[in-house]
């Protein structure tokens, strides 16, 4: 994978992608959601977010 294939997301991007609040994204980050710190900025690799969610999902009552 080349660096041009990597899509970096902001907190707002991840919030929208997962359809959760910004505070939920911060809580997920504390629980291990992988992130990259670039100076003062936090970014998420889109593929890593998807992989982490898949690995950490649980089946709820539907």
C-alpha positions as CSV (number, residue, x, y, z in Angstrom):
1,X,0.0,0.0,0.0
2,X,1.4,3.4,-0.9
3,X,0.9,6.5,1.1
4,X,-1.4,7.8,-1.5
5,X,-3.8,4.9,-0.7
6,X,-4.1,6.0,2.9
7,X,-7.1,8.2,3.8
8,X,-6.7,10.2,7.0
9,X,-9.8,11.2,8.8
10,X,-10.6,13.9,11.4
11,X,-12.6,13.4,14.6
12,X,-15.6,14.8,12.7
13,X,-15.0,12.5,9.8
14,X,-15.0,9.4,12.1
15,X,-18.0,10.7,13.9
16,X,-19.9,11.0,10.7
17,X,-18.6,7.7,9.4
18,X,-19.7,5.8,12.5
19,X,-22.8,7.9,13.1
20,X,-21.8,8.7,16.6
21,X,-21.0,11.9,18.6
22,X,-17.6,13.4,18.7
23,X,-17.4,12.5,22.4
24,X,-18.0,8.8,21.5
25,X,-15.1,9.0,19.1
26,X,-12.9,10.3,21.9
27,X,-14.1,7.5,24.2
28,X,-13.3,4.9,21.5
29,X,-9.9,6.4,21.1
30,X,-9.3,5.9,24.9
31,X,-10.5,2.3,24.4
32,X,-7.9,1.6,21.7
33,X,-9.2,3.1,18.4
34,X,-5.9,3.7,16.6
35,X,-5.0,7.2,15.8
36,X,-2.1,9.3,14.6
37,X,-1.0,12.6,16.3
38,X,0.4,15.1,13.9
39,X,1.5,18.0,16.0
40,X,-1.7,19.1,17.8
41,X,-3.9,17.3,15.3
42,X,-5.4,13.9,15.7
43,X,-6.0,11.9,12.5
44,X,-7.3,8.4,11.9
45,X,-6.4,6.0,9.2
46,X,-9.7,5.0,7.6
47,X,-8.7,1.4,7.0
48,X,-7.5,1.1,10.6
49,X,-10.8,2.5,11.9
50,X,-12.8,0.0,9.8
51,X,-10.6,-2.9,10.9
52,X,-10.7,-1.9,14.6
53,X,-14.5,-1.6,14.5
54,X,-14.9,-5.0,12.9
55,X,-12.5,-6.6,15.4
56,X,-14.3,-5.0,18.4
57,X,-17.9,-5.3,17.5
58,X,-20.3,-7.3,19.6
59,X,-23.6,-8.7,18.7
60,X,-26.4,-6.9,20.6
61,X,-30.0,-7.7,21.1
62,X,-31.8,-7.0,17.8
